[in-house]
Amino acid sequence: MDYVKLINCMRCGMCLPACPTYKETFLETASPRGRVALVRKLQEGELDQSERLLEYLSLCLDCQACASACPCGVNAGELVAEFTCERKGEAGLGFMENLILRKLVPHPDRLEASMAPMRVYQRSGLQKLVRRLGVLKMFPKPLERMEGLLPALPSRPLRQTIQEVTPARGTERGTVGFFLGCVMSLIFSEASRATIQLLSLLGYRVITPRDQVCCGAPNMLGGDLEGLKEAARTNVELFGGFDVDYIVTDCGGCGAELKKYGHHLDGDAAAEFSGKVRDISQILALHAGELRQLLKPLGRRVTYHDPCHIAHCQGIRQEPRQLLKLIPGLDYRELNEADACCGSAGTYNIQRPEMADKVLQRKVDNIRRTGADCLVTANPGCLIQLKKALAADAQPVRVAHITELLLESFMVK
């Protein structure tokens, strides 16, 4: 760990109003500067590593709102993640961590096969019966919570149904590689299908390499730095075999990790890969004038939630709003604390449900106050978390990926 990053914290407190866990607890140990201080004391040998200390650090959502607020650029979330990776490097992965992060996640075929029972569970009607009878209350709480968050699954993962090359419609203006995120393919396939369609409609030839693997974000989340590097090397080599202008993703978490490959790996190839990565909103915003001519009226009240991995990690804020405001007839309503975390944060909402629910409730209250009937966002974790929260009401709010709403406007007759 770079010690300079730790001593750069001036303890000015600018991060405190931005931190979701500090806003809920007002505890210094639940603040970014408190976490930086704890890691620094560990590095300096003034504190011993203990379960209580690790508990304090694990409360971090790694939303990186603190980095956006810090005048010195200190990123408490990244420092905690680096500390976790160092600790895992010394202790090694546990059995389940190794099974998931090394044997399952890096292998798309295995990952897709692991979801097949869940599709049967939903489509057979068993899920409705299990929920009605309350059977899951007999199982461990994390399992009950995971099942409760599961949205309706597509009949097949998108990776299995799309062509590797989607031709441009009309005059071809360029070629892009599409990085298809694991969760987007497995759960939100219609959103990624819309992404490919929009790129094609704008004249891009879209290449979606079938052999691409997970971006490595779950490995980073689990403290498995070597697993992350293996994923990065595979994807860099694979996409390097195609002549593409950009590497596009519609998953905020993937985009944030892909843009760091040049940091994780040595060599020009990784830096060149990361330099080509763009969020779909960045590409679409380049063609705002054309889209304005193509989009048709949608009479909806819409608000936008900034995923942490898009707003804080990638600094993308204006492009999604610009795109939504292109849709004729759309009533756009700005969300208070739009870039505050929704509480999903990878597996945080499973591991720290109490805090995750507090953070989520603040977000839901702000969404309700807008009066919107549709919430737009662009990260699978946010989609899962907010779909569940906003469906359980007498007036449910639709939750959609930004590409779904844009394509819907395009397809209006």
Residue, then its C-alpha position, 0 to 999 in steps of 0.5 A: m500500500d502507498y503510504v503517501k496516500l494515507i498521510n495525504c488525509m488532512r482530516c478536514g471533514m469535507c468527506l463526512p457529509a458525502c459518506p452514507t455510513y457516517k450520515e446514518t451513524f455520526l460515528e468517526t469510525a464509520s467515516p472515510r477519515g476514520r477509516v484512513a486513520l485506522v489503516r494508517k495506524l495499522q501500517e505504522g504498527e500502532l494498532d493490532q489487527s483485530e476483529r473489531l477493527l476489521e468490522y469498522l473497515s467492513l462498514c465501508l460501501d466503497c462508493q467513493a463519494c469521499a474521493s469526489a468530495c476530498p480536496c486532496g484526492v484521498n480515496a478511503g474506499e480504495l485504501v480499504a480495498e487495497f488493505t483487504c487485498e494485502r490481507k487476503g494475499e497473506a492469508g489466502l482465499g478460503f474454500m468458498e472464496n476460491l470456489i466462487l472467485r476462481k472456479l465459477v466467476p471467471h468461466p462464463d459457461r459455468l456461471e450461466a449453468s449455475m443460474a439455470p436452476m433459478r430460472v426453473y425455480q421461477r418459471s415453474g411457479l415454485q418461487k411464488l409458492v415458496r414466498r407465499l408459504g414463507v418457507l425461506k424463513m427456515f433458511p439462513k438470513p443471507l439466503e432469504r435476502m438473496e432470494g428476495l432480491l432476485p428479479a425475473l430472469p430472462s429465458r436465456p443469458l444474452r451471451q448465448t443468443i446474440q451474434e458475435v458481430t452485429p452490423a451497423r445500420g446504414t453507413e458504417r461510422g466505426t467499430v466498437g467492442f462491447f464488453l458484456g457484463c456477467v450480471m447484465s447478460l444473466i439478469f438484464s439481458e434486455a438492457s444490453r440488447a438495447t445497448i447493442q441495438l442503439l449502437s448499431l442504429l447509430g452506425y457502429r459495427v458491434i463486436t461482442p467477443r464470446d470468450q470474454v470473461c468477468c471484468g474482475a470486480p468481484n475479485m477486487l471486492g473479495g480481496d483477490l488481486e491475483g484473480l483480478k489480474e488474471a481476468a484483466r490479462t484475458n480480456v486485454e489479450l482478447f479485445g486486442g485481437f480486434d480493431v475497435d475504436y472503443i470498448v463500450t460497456d453498459c455496466g457501471g461496475c465493469g466500466a470502472e474496473l476496466k478503466k483500471y486495467g492499465h493500473h493493475l497490469d504493466g505494459d502498453a496493451a493494458a493501458e491502451f485497452s483502458g484508454k478505449v473503454r467508454d460507458i454507453s452514455q459517453i458514446l451516445a452523448l457524442h451523437a446527441g444531435e442525431l438522437r434528437q431527430l430519432l427519438k419520439p415522445l414518451g409521456r413519463r415522469v423520470t428521475y435519474h440515480d447516479p450509480c457510484h461506479i459511474a458518477h464517483c469512479q468514472g466522473i460521468r454525470q452530465e451525459p445520462r441527464q443530457l440523453l434523457k432530456l433529448i426524449p420529447g415529452l419526457d418530464y425530467r425531475e432531478l433527484n436529491e442526493a442523486d449520487a448517494c449510494c443506494g446500499s447495494a455495493g456489490t454484496y454489501n446488501i447481503q453482508r451488511p443488511e442493516m446498514a444497507d437498508k438504512v442507506l436504501q431507505r434514504k434513497v427511496d424516500n428521495i425518489r418518492r419525493t420527485g413524484a417520478d413514475c420511472l427511475v433510470t439508472a445504469n448499473p446492475g447492482c442498483l437495478i436489483q436493489l431499487k427494483k425490489a424496493l420500489a416495487a413493494d408499494a401501492q404505486p410502484v415506480r418502474v426501474a429501467h436501464i437508460t438504454e431501455l428507455l432510449l430504445e423505447s423512445f426510438m421504437v414508439k410508432 
